[in-house]
């Protein structure tokens, strides 16, 4: 909220309840004169360990949330359960391991639907529809929701998914592959220590990370980590954006989320979490039920979401309006947030798509 108000935008914070008791923090922003009432509201959902802050960190000239607000949209920034803005529950405390018994499946079937319904109730949009934008896990939970709760397809007029983490068997990150290969040991450790939370945000920890990753040091630890995790493209990284990001990310998640992703990496199947020693194999999500018109953007040098995986799952979707590799041959997973030219490379395309859709909507 401080970042939003600092640059002269109108900001509001809300608490959105889910049917299973979690209390989600959602941030809303609009230009000073307010949103254009003729435009549909937009919900943006962050990736794993991210937060609503991801969409305002690079400042009013470049960040996606500000670009959308300046164009007249009513912008809603979601925070899924477990991150620094969504650590409340009606009956449980984050100090209880039971609080963390969720993966991104629950985010898809509880959190995003709750946010959509809350936005529609607050805005009273005549069409009872919104626009949706999701990045990485934000795309995972979108496809989880639209394939598991097909009634929510009618509540979304148009979707954009960036670096969609859906099929992951072709992961190229040596760091992720090493963690995946050693997952039995890591899972055993997390069980014995009753560890439910992953990389909790704290002012002290994140402040330390900022000092470790100064913007004037081109090969600082953050850049090395990013290259091994997301793919190498150091000349594209906005070092100032990295510095600001480290004050907000990692924002916290459940240990069960990477465990669920690891099942997708190992099996090559997009499906709900498979409990250990379960009698039956869970069925895959039925992506043919995800019928919202969608634009899909991916990076050719994304070491988490391989282009072949994107093309394979997109072939099953019934209403792909566009599927596009953005930013050239070196564009990586993290470039969707902090690349120097991401506004011109990607965000301007999203704004153009939304303008064209609004024009078509007005003519109907």
N, C-alpha and C positions, 0 to 999 in steps of 0.2 A: 504494500500500500504506500510506503514511503517513496518507492521508486516511481509509482504511478502519479502520485500527487506532486512530486518534485518537478515533473515536466509539464504540469498544467493540465493534466487529464482528470476527468471525473472518475473516482474510484470508490468501490464499495466492497465490503467483505460480508459473506453470508456463511451460515452453517446449514449444510444439506444433510438430512437424516436418511439413512438407508433402512430397508425393511429388516435387516439383521442387526441393527443397533449402532452401526458406526456413524460418526458425526464428521462430515467432510467439509473442509474449508474450501470455499470457492470465491475467487476474486473477479470482479466485474469492472470493466473500464470503458469509457467513451470519451469522445472529444469534448471540449469545454462547453460547446453549445448543445451537447446531447446527441444521441444517435439519430440517424434518418429513420423515421417511423415506417418508411416504405421498404426498408431492408430487413431481412430476417436476421435474428441473433445468431452468433457463432460460438460454438463450444470448442475449445482447444484442449487436448489432453497430452500430457508430458510422457516421457519415456521412463524406464526403470531407473530408480534412484533420483529422478528429476522432480520438479515441482512447477507451480505456476510461474515462478520467477524466471524460468528458462526463456519465456516469451517476451520479457522486457529488459533482460540484462544488457543487450548490446546497444541500448539507448534509443531515443525517439527517432533517429534518422534511419535506423536499420532494423530494429526488432519487429517481429511479425505482428505482435499485439498492437503496437503503436501504428503500424501501417494500416491495419484493418480499422482501428478506431478513427484515424484521420480520414479514411474513406467513408465514414459514416456508420460503420457497423457497431452494434451492441455486442461487445466482446466479453465472453465468459471464460475464465481460465480455471480449469479443474485441478483438483488435488485428490488423487486416489488414496484409499486407506493406507495408513502406515507412514506417510511422509510427514515432514515437520508441521504441516498445516492440517493434518487429518489424523491426529493421535488421540481422539476421544471416542468413547463408546458408552452407551447407556448403562452397561452392567459390568464392563471389564476395564482394567487398567493396562497401559502398555508394559507395566512391570510383570504382568501375568503372561506366561507363555501361550495361554489360550488365545490371547488377543491377536497373536501373530499366526494363527492357524488359517491362513488364506494364501492363495496364489493369485495370479492375474485372472484366473477363471472367475473368482468372486468379484473382482473389479469389473469384469465384463457383464456379469449378470445382475449385479447389485449397484455398483457405484455409478457407472455411466447412465443407466436408466434413471437412477434417482436424480442425477444432475439434469438430464434432459427434461424430465417431468417438472422439476423445480423451475427451470428456465421458462418453460412454456406457461407455467402458472404465474410467474412473476411478470412476464412480458405480455401475456394475453394476445399473442400473435394470432391474427384471424385464421391463417392457414394451419395453425398448430404444427408448424415445422421449424426446424433450425438447420443451419449448416454445421458440419462437423469437420474438424482437422485433428489428426492424430499422428504422433511421431513415435516410431519404434514400438515400445510397449503400448503407447497410446493407440497405435494401429492394431496391435494384438487384441486389445480389449474391445475395440470397435468390431472386428470380425467375429470375436467371441459372442458379443451381444447380438449382432444382426443375424448370425446363424443359429443362436440358441433361443432368442426371443424375437422371432420374425415380425411380430407386431410393431416393433420399434423401427422397422424399415420405413413405415409410413410417416414417422416423426422427423425424418431427416430428408431434406430436399436434395442435398448434394454433399458428398464427402471427398476429402483429400487425405490420403494416407502417405506419409513420408517414411522411407526406410522401414517398410512394414515387416516386423518380426513375426512371421507366420510359419514358414518352413525354414529350418535352420541346419539341415544335415550337411550343408556345404560351407560351414563356418571356416574362415581362414585365419582368424586371430590365434597366434600361438599361445597367448595367455589364456584365452577361453578354452582352447583345445586341451591345454594342460590341466585346467580346472575340471573339465569334463572327464578326462581320463582318470583323474584322481577323485572323482565324485564319491565313490563308496567310502573312502577314508574321511573326506570332508563331512559327509552326511553323518557318519558315525561320531565324529567329534562334536558336531552341532547337537546331536541327540544326547550325548553324555554330559554336555555342558548345559543342556536345556536352553540353548540359544535360539530365540525366535526372531530377533530383530537383526537386520543387516545394515551396517554403516549408518547408524543414527547421526542426524545432523546435530552439531553442537558449535556454539560460537568459538570455543577454544580450539577444537579440532579443525574447523574450517578456516579459522584465522591463521592457524599454523600452516595449513596447506597453501594459503595465499602467499605467505612469506617464503615458502619453498619454491614457488612458481612465479618469480618476478617477471614482468613483461619485457624487460630489457635482456633477459637471458634466453636466447633462442633455443637452447637445448636443455631447458629446465626439466625437472622430473615429471611435470604434468605433460609436456610434449612427448617425452619418451613413453609414458604410460599410454597416452592417446594413440601413438603410432602402433604400439603392440596390441592394443585392444581394438581400435577402430579402423586402422589402416594408415599408412604413411602419406602425408601431404602437408609437410611442415610449412612450406611457403604460402599455403592458403590460410593457415590459422591466424586469426586475429588475436594477438597476444594479450591485448587489453581485455578482450572478451573472456579469455581464459582466466585471467586474474580475477575478474568480477565473478565468473562462474564458480570458482573455487570457494567463494564465500557463501554459496548457496547450495552447492552440490558436492558430495552426495547428500540427499535430503531424507534418506531412510527408506527401508522396504522390509518385506518379510523374507526370511531365509528360504521359505517355500517357493518363492517366485523363481529364483535361478534354478532351483531343483526341478521345477516344472519345465522351464526352458531346456534344461539338460535332457529331460525325457524326449523333447521334440528334436533336439540335436541327435540323440542316440537312435530314435525310431524313424525319423523323417516323416512323422505323421502329426498333423495339427489336431490335437484332441485334449479333452480335460485331463486333469491330474490323475495319474494312476497310482493308487495307494499300494504300498508294498504288501505282498502276500494276498492281494485281492483275488477272488475266485474268477472273476470275469475281466477281460480286457475291455476298457471303455471304448465306446464308438467315437470315431473322428467327428469333429464339427462338420456340419453339412453346409459348406460354403456356397452351394447353389441357392441357399435361402437368403443370402446377402444380396438383395436386389436393388439397393440404392445406387444411383449413378455415382461412379467414383473415378477420381483421378489418382493415379499411383505414380509416385516419384521414387527413384532409387539411385544409388551411386555405384559406378562401375568399380570403384576401389574400396567398397564397403566390405570390411573383413568380418562383419557379423552377419549381415543380410546379403547373401550372394545374389548377383543378378539372375542366375539360372533358377534359384529358388523363387524369386519374385515372379518371373515369367511363368513358372510352373503352377503356382497357386492362382495367379491372375487368370490363367486359362480356364479355371473352373468357375470364376465369377460370371454371372449372367449380364452385368451391366457396366462394364469397364468403359468409361468415356475416353480415357487416355492412359497410356502407360509410357513413362519417359525416363530415360537416364539423364540426369542433370549434372552440370558442372564439369563436363569433360572426363577424361580417363582417370584422373587422380582423385575424384570426389569421394569422400569417405563417409562413414556413419555419423561422426560428430560434426562434419561440415554443414549438415542441415541446420545446425544451431549457431556455429561460430565462424564459418568461413567468411573471409573478407568481402566477397562479392555475392553472398547468399541472397541479398535483397534483389539484385539484378538477375541472378541465376535462377532463383526459385520463387521468392515471395511475390515478385511482380507477376509471375505466371498465375499464381493462385488468385491474386487480386483481379486479373483479367478474366479468369474463369468465373469468378463470382459476379463480376459486372455483367458478363454475357448472360449468365443465368438469371440475374435480376431483371435484365432487359426482357428476356423470354417470358419470365414470370409476369411482368407487367403487361405483356401483350396478350396473355391468355385470359 
